């Protein structure tokens, strides 16, 4: 992520992010948290989230990503 992934939510899928390089912040349900290389973030279904910063992530999505499940909130 370089820049921003806008606030959004997934109703059916869960995501787990592993930050590989860099730093930034993640917003989860209105709270902001700093992230950096080594951070692991699990996002259950239904939790609004956004990413900001300059970092590389590995993203695990269960079940597989379906664009119809993503809803922008901004």
C-alpha positions as CSV (number, residue, x, y, z in Angstrom):
1,X,0.0,0.0,0.0
2,X,1.4,3.3,-1.0
3,X,-1.0,6.0,-0.1
4,X,-4.4,4.9,1.0
5,X,-6.9,2.0,0.8
6,X,-10.2,3.8,1.6
7,X,-12.5,2.8,4.4
8,X,-14.4,-0.3,3.5
9,X,-16.0,-3.4,4.9
10,X,-16.4,-7.0,3.9
11,X,-19.6,-8.8,5.1
12,X,-18.5,-12.4,4.5
13,X,-14.7,-12.6,4.3
14,X,-11.9,-12.2,6.9
15,X,-8.6,-10.7,6.1
16,X,-5.2,-11.1,7.8
17,X,-2.4,-8.6,6.8
18,X,1.3,-9.3,7.5
19,X,3.3,-6.1,7.0
20,X,6.5,-7.1,5.3
21,X,8.2,-3.7,4.9
22,X,7.6,0.0,5.7
23,X,5.2,1.7,8.1
24,X,1.8,3.4,8.3
25,X,-1.5,3.0,10.0
26,X,-4.6,0.9,9.9
27,X,-8.1,2.1,11.0
28,X,-10.3,-0.6,12.5
29,X,-13.9,0.3,13.5
30,X,-12.9,4.0,14.0
31,X,-9.6,3.3,16.0
32,X,-6.2,4.0,14.4
33,X,-3.1,1.8,15.0
34,X,0.4,2.2,13.9
35,X,1.8,-0.7,11.8
36,X,5.3,-1.5,10.7
37,X,7.3,-4.4,9.4
38,X,6.4,-7.5,11.4
39,X,2.9,-6.3,12.3
40,X,0.1,-8.9,11.9
41,X,-3.5,-7.6,11.7
42,X,-6.6,-9.9,11.6
43,X,-9.8,-8.3,10.4
44,X,-13.0,-10.4,11.0
45,X,-16.0,-10.0,8.6
46,X,-18.1,-6.8,9.3
47,X,-15.2,-4.7,10.7
48,X,-14.7,-1.4,8.8
49,X,-11.1,-0.8,7.9
50,X,-8.7,1.5,6.0
51,X,-5.0,1.5,5.4
52,X,-2.6,4.6,5.1
53,X,1.1,4.7,4.6
54,X,3.9,3.3,2.6
55,X,4.3,-0.5,3.3
56,X,4.2,-3.9,1.6
57,X,1.7,-6.4,2.9
58,X,0.9,-10.0,2.5
59,X,-2.9,-10.4,2.5
60,X,-4.7,-13.6,3.4
61,X,-8.4,-13.7,2.6
62,X,-10.9,-16.4,3.6
63,X,-13.0,-17.3,1.8
64,X,-11.4,-16.2,-1.5
65,X,-11.9,-12.5,-2.4
66,X,-15.2,-11.6,-4.1
67,X,-15.5,-8.0,-5.3
68,X,-19.2,-8.1,-4.6
69,X,-18.5,-8.5,-0.9
70,X,-16.6,-5.2,-0.6
71,X,-18.5,-2.0,0.3
72,X,-16.9,1.4,0.4
73,X,-17.9,3.5,3.4
74,X,-16.4,6.9,2.5
